[in-house]
Amino acid sequence: MKYYYAFTLFFVFNFCSLSASDYIINSFDNHNIHGTLINSNNLNSNLAIIISGSGPTDRDGNNISLKSDYLKMLAEGLQENGISTYRYDKRGVGKSIGDLKTGNEIKFLDYINDVVSIINHFKESKHFKEVVVIGHSEGALIGMIACQLIADRFISIAGAGEDYLTLIERQLSIQPPFVKSMSEPIIEKLKNKKLVDSVPPLLNSLFRADVQSYLIDASSYDPSEEISKLNIPILIIQGSTDIQIEVNDALILHKAAKNSRLEIIDGMNHVFRQASDNRLLNLQTYGNPELPIDHNMVNLISEFIDKK
């Protein structure tokens, strides 16, 4: 099964599940979503649903070639603060592959509807005081759309402020000029909702034929427009040394949202760790599960979730 990592050129991997326990939710089309439910010791606690970012990232923040555990650490940190969590393997990833044969069977709307199914499952269980959605990176866009009218609170961590293709265009702008010249006509065509017949091998991981329709669909959603539709408390978190998403993205979301709180965490990168803004040193933290995640972020999220 093939995948793509939409927001960077750093990683393109096939995934295998690293999770030990399973809590299965039957989604809107009978596709089973596998995840890990950690119940707080507090009775009638709040529940945080954690949505991973783009590509083959599993419920823990890992894939077969990169062990990082940053989402697992977030869930464990929230449990220590009395908050229950559910983190899951996205459709097509790990134990949630099901009967899917190729990545082009998955639509962006499927990810949104899966989260709606998960929220409704826990709402209907009546086991939790509030159901809060935490979306990381691509998961922030998915979460803010799925939240509408059914979730109690929403948290964006490293969420983009611009549509997919504009974000990819921005990220490619720091690459050598020849990469930019190759990618610009492809992005322009996709923005016009047209498929591209021929993609240079260097850019195949981003724009190959079986992900182009997904990129077109995902780019039809403007994050600033979607977050403006939410009438629930919103927390927007962005790290200052994130080399994938910029502080300006968080400012765009904060400006568009009706009821948001913005927190810029000094020195935090895309995988929640304190890191240098030097690109190579920053990337070294991605595959080091021994490094703790930023405790200030965990405390900010916990306080926001439990705020009366």
Secondary structure per residue as TSV (DSSP state, phi and psi in degrees):
chain	resnum	aa	ss	phi	psi
A	1	M	-	360.0	135.3
A	2	K	-	-102.1	150.6
A	3	Y	-	-138.5	169.1
A	4	Y	-	-134.1	157.8
A	5	Y	-	-111.4	101.4
A	6	A	T	-66.8	-32.0
A	7	F	T	-96.9	-1.7
A	8	T	-	-150.8	168.2
A	9	L	S	-101.0	7.6
A	10	F	S	-72.3	-46.5
A	11	F	-	-132.4	130.8
A	12	V	-	-137.7	108.4
A	13	F	-	-134.7	160.3
A	14	N	-	-93.0	148.7
A	15	F	-	-108.8	145.9
A	16	C	-	-132.5	145.4
A	17	S	-	-71.5	140.3
A	18	L	-	-115.4	4.8
A	19	S	-	-84.5	148.1
A	20	A	-	-96.9	-37.4
A	21	S	-	-112.3	157.2
A	22	D	-	-133.8	134.0
A	23	Y	E	-128.3	113.4
A	24	I	E	-100.1	132.3
A	25	I	E	-119.2	127.8
A	26	N	E	-80.8	116.7
A	27	S	-	-81.3	-175.5
A	28	F	T	-58.0	-28.7
A	29	D	T	-114.0	24.5
A	30	N	S	70.0	15.9
A	31	H	-	-82.8	128.8
A	32	N	E	-80.3	127.0
A	33	I	E	-104.0	121.8
A	34	H	E	-100.8	134.3
A	35	G	E	-151.6	-174.3
A	36	T	E	-121.6	121.3
A	37	L	E	-102.1	121.3
A	38	I	E	-112.7	113.7
A	39	N	-	-87.5	135.0
A	40	S	-	-70.8	156.7
A	41	N	S	-73.9	-13.7
A	42	N	S	-77.6	132.5
A	43	L	T	-70.6	143.3
A	44	N	T	54.8	46.8
A	45	S	-	-78.2	169.2
A	46	N	-	-83.7	151.6
A	47	L	E	-114.1	132.1
A	48	A	E	-109.0	122.4
A	49	I	E	-93.1	121.7
A	50	I	E	-104.1	122.5
A	51	I	E	-107.4	124.7
A	52	S	-	-76.5	170.0
A	53	G	-	-81.6	-164.6
A	54	S	S	-73.0	163.6
A	55	G	S	77.8	-162.4
A	56	P	S	-84.6	42.7
A	57	T	-	-81.6	127.2
A	58	D	-	-87.0	-174.8
A	59	R	T	-61.6	-23.8
A	60	D	T	-93.9	-10.3
A	61	G	S	94.4	22.9
A	62	N	-	-120.6	165.6
A	63	N	B	-146.1	-178.3
A	64	I	T	-62.5	-27.8
A	65	S	T	-106.3	-0.2
A	66	L	B	-147.1	113.0
A	67	K	-	-102.8	122.0
A	68	S	-	-129.9	-39.2
A	69	D	-	67.0	15.4
A	70	Y	H	-67.7	-31.9
A	71	L	H	-76.0	-35.6
A	72	K	H	-62.5	-43.3
A	73	M	H	-64.3	-36.9
A	74	L	H	-62.4	-46.4
A	75	A	H	-61.7	-43.0
A	76	E	H	-66.8	-38.0
A	77	G	H	-65.4	-38.8
A	78	L	H	-67.8	-38.0
A	79	Q	H	-61.5	-41.0
A	80	E	H	-61.0	-26.3
A	81	N	T	-96.4	15.7
A	82	G	T	85.7	17.9
A	83	I	-	-114.2	129.9
A	84	S	E	-77.9	153.2
A	85	T	E	-139.4	151.7
A	86	Y	E	-131.0	116.6
A	87	R	E	-119.1	148.1
A	88	Y	E	-144.9	158.9
A	89	D	-	-80.2	123.8
A	90	K	-	-62.3	158.8
A	91	R	T	-49.1	129.1
A	92	G	T	87.5	-0.5
A	93	V	S	-121.6	137.2
A	94	G	G	54.6	-128.5
A	95	K	G	-74.8	-8.5
A	96	S	G	-95.8	15.7
A	97	I	-	-64.8	-43.0
A	98	G	T	61.9	-135.1
A	99	D	T	-92.6	6.4
A	100	L	-	-66.2	135.8
A	101	K	-	-102.2	-35.1
A	102	T	S	-137.9	159.1
A	103	G	G	-66.3	-25.2
A	104	N	G	-75.0	-0.1
A	105	E	G	-79.2	-13.4
A	106	I	-	-97.0	129.1
A	107	K	-	-104.5	152.7
A	108	F	H	-58.1	-37.2
A	109	L	H	-63.2	-28.7
A	110	D	H	-60.5	-43.3
A	111	Y	H	-61.5	-40.9
A	112	I	H	-64.1	-48.2
A	113	N	H	-66.4	-29.7
A	114	D	H	-63.1	-43.0
A	115	V	H	-66.9	-39.1
A	116	V	H	-58.3	-44.0
A	117	S	H	-62.3	-41.1
A	118	I	H	-66.2	-45.7
A	119	I	H	-59.4	-48.8
A	120	N	H	-62.7	-37.0
A	121	H	H	-57.3	-48.1
A	122	F	H	-77.6	-30.0
A	123	K	H	-62.9	-44.5
A	124	E	H	-70.3	-23.9
A	125	S	H	-69.6	-25.3
A	126	K	T	57.7	25.8
A	127	H	-	-90.1	-12.0
A	128	F	S	-126.7	147.1
A	129	K	S	-67.1	-49.6
A	130	E	-	-137.0	152.4
A	131	V	E	-113.1	118.9
A	132	V	E	-113.9	141.6
A	133	V	E	-109.5	129.1
A	134	I	E	-114.7	117.4
A	135	G	E	-112.8	130.1
A	136	H	E	-107.6	128.1
A	137	S	T	56.7	-119.6
A	138	E	H	-56.9	-33.8
A	139	G	H	-61.3	-24.0
A	140	A	H	-66.6	-44.0
A	141	L	H	-65.5	-45.3
A	142	I	H	-58.2	-45.6
A	143	G	H	-65.9	-42.6
A	144	M	H	-67.2	-29.5
A	145	I	H	-75.6	-43.7
A	146	A	H	-68.1	-27.8
A	147	C	T	-65.7	-27.1
A	148	Q	T	-55.0	120.4
A	149	L	T	76.9	-8.3
A	150	I	T	-124.2	-23.4
A	151	A	-	-94.5	161.0
A	152	D	S	-92.6	-31.5
A	153	R	E	-150.3	158.7
A	154	F	E	-135.9	138.3
A	155	I	E	-126.8	124.8
A	156	S	E	-104.9	124.4
A	157	I	E	-116.5	118.3
A	158	A	S	56.2	40.9
A	159	G	-	-82.7	139.8
A	160	A	-	-72.2	147.2
A	161	G	S	-96.9	-7.7
A	162	E	S	-123.2	165.1
A	163	D	-	-66.9	163.0
A	164	Y	H	-49.7	-55.2
A	165	L	H	-67.6	-35.6
A	166	T	H	-65.6	-38.8
A	167	L	H	-64.9	-45.6
A	168	I	H	-61.4	-41.8
A	169	E	H	-59.4	-42.1
A	170	R	H	-65.9	-42.1
A	171	Q	H	-68.3	-33.7
A	172	L	H	-75.3	-15.4
A	173	S	T	-66.3	-19.6
A	174	I	T	-89.6	-4.1
A	175	Q	S	-79.3	169.0
A	176	P	-	-55.2	152.0
A	177	P	H	-53.7	-34.3
A	178	F	H	-67.5	-29.8
A	179	V	H	-67.7	-44.1
A	180	K	H	-60.7	-43.4
A	181	S	H	-65.9	-32.4
A	182	M	H	-75.4	-35.7
A	183	S	H	-83.2	-30.6
A	184	E	H	-56.8	-47.8
A	185	P	H	-67.0	-30.8
A	186	I	H	-66.7	-48.5
A	187	I	H	-62.4	-41.5
A	188	E	H	-60.3	-42.0
A	189	K	H	-67.4	-42.3
A	190	L	H	-64.9	-37.4
A	191	K	H	-62.5	-28.0
A	192	N	T	-89.7	14.5
A	193	K	T	61.8	34.7
A	194	K	-	-116.5	138.9
A	195	L	-	-78.3	154.1
A	196	V	-	-107.9	127.5
A	197	D	S	-74.3	-41.8
A	198	S	-	-125.3	125.6
A	199	V	-	-121.1	129.9
A	200	P	-	-58.1	142.0
A	201	P	G	-51.8	-36.1
A	202	L	G	-61.3	-30.7
A	203	L	G	-104.4	8.4
A	204	N	H	-63.3	-34.0
A	205	S	H	-64.8	-28.3
A	206	L	H	-91.6	-36.8
A	207	F	H	-124.2	16.2
A	208	R	-	-61.8	163.7
A	209	A	H	-57.0	-37.3
A	210	D	H	-81.5	3.3
A	211	V	H	-120.6	-5.8
A	212	Q	H	-63.3	-42.3
A	213	S	H	-64.1	-36.9
A	214	Y	H	-62.9	-44.7
A	215	L	H	-63.1	-40.0
A	216	I	H	-62.9	-45.8
A	217	D	H	-63.5	-48.1
A	218	A	H	-62.4	-35.6
A	219	S	T	-75.4	-7.9
A	220	S	T	-75.3	-10.2
A	221	Y	-	-102.6	124.5
A	222	D	-	-94.7	114.7
A	223	P	H	-54.8	-40.4
A	224	S	H	-66.0	-34.3
A	225	E	H	-71.3	-41.3
A	226	E	H	-67.5	-41.2
A	227	I	H	-70.2	-25.1
A	228	S	T	-69.1	-17.1
A	229	K	T	-82.0	-11.8
A	230	L	-	-81.1	132.9
A	231	N	-	-114.3	35.0
A	232	I	S	-124.7	162.3
A	233	P	-	-60.9	137.6
A	234	I	E	-127.9	135.4
A	235	L	E	-116.2	125.2
A	236	I	E	-112.5	119.4
A	237	I	E	-117.2	134.6
A	238	Q	E	-143.2	134.6
A	239	G	E	-85.7	144.9
A	240	S	T	-77.3	-18.7
A	241	T	T	-111.3	24.9
A	242	D	-	-71.3	120.3
A	243	I	S	-93.0	4.3
A	244	Q	S	-110.4	-40.7
A	245	I	S	-122.3	139.5
A	246	E	-	-98.0	160.4
A	247	V	H	-57.3	-34.6
A	248	N	H	-61.4	-30.1
A	249	D	H	-61.4	-43.8
A	250	A	H	-64.6	-37.6
A	251	L	H	-65.0	-38.4
A	252	I	H	-62.0	-46.6
A	253	L	H	-64.3	-43.2
A	254	H	H	-62.3	-40.9
A	255	K	H	-66.4	-35.1
A	256	A	H	-79.6	-28.9
A	257	A	-	-75.0	148.1
A	258	K	S	-77.9	-37.2
A	259	N	S	-140.3	71.4
A	260	S	E	-122.6	154.3
A	261	R	E	-118.4	130.7
A	262	L	E	-107.4	130.8
A	263	E	E	-130.2	115.2
A	264	I	E	-98.1	118.8
A	265	I	E	-97.1	114.9
A	266	D	T	-63.7	126.5
A	267	G	T	82.8	0.1
A	268	M	B	-89.7	138.6
A	269	N	-	-103.7	-165.7
A	270	H	T	-68.6	-24.5
A	271	V	T	-107.5	30.7
A	272	F	S	70.7	14.6
A	273	R	S	-109.7	151.3
A	274	Q	B	-66.0	128.3
A	275	A	-	-154.2	155.6
A	276	S	-	-68.9	156.1
A	277	D	S	-83.0	-0.5
A	278	N	S	-69.0	125.6
A	279	R	H	-57.4	-47.2
A	280	L	H	-67.3	-43.4
A	281	L	H	-65.9	-38.0
A	282	N	H	-61.1	-46.4
A	283	L	H	-63.9	-27.4
A	284	Q	H	-64.5	-22.6
A	285	T	T	-78.0	-17.7
A	286	Y	T	-63.4	-37.4
A	287	G	T	-107.6	31.7
A	288	N	-	-123.7	89.4
A	289	P	T	-70.2	-6.1
A	290	E	T	-78.6	-20.4
A	291	L	S	-77.2	129.6
A	292	P	-	-72.3	158.0
A	293	I	-	-85.0	166.2
A	294	D	-	-65.8	118.8
A	295	H	H	-70.2	-26.6
A	296	N	H	-63.5	-37.9
A	297	M	H	-64.0	-45.6
A	298	V	H	-60.3	-42.4
A	299	N	H	-68.3	-38.8
A	300	L	H	-62.0	-44.7
A	301	I	H	-64.9	-44.3
A	302	S	H	-61.1	-44.4
A	303	E	H	-66.0	-39.1
A	304	F	H	-65.1	-43.3
A	305	I	H	-65.5	-39.7
A	306	D	T	-91.7	4.6
A	307	K	-	-65.5	131.7
A	308	K	-	-73.9	360.0
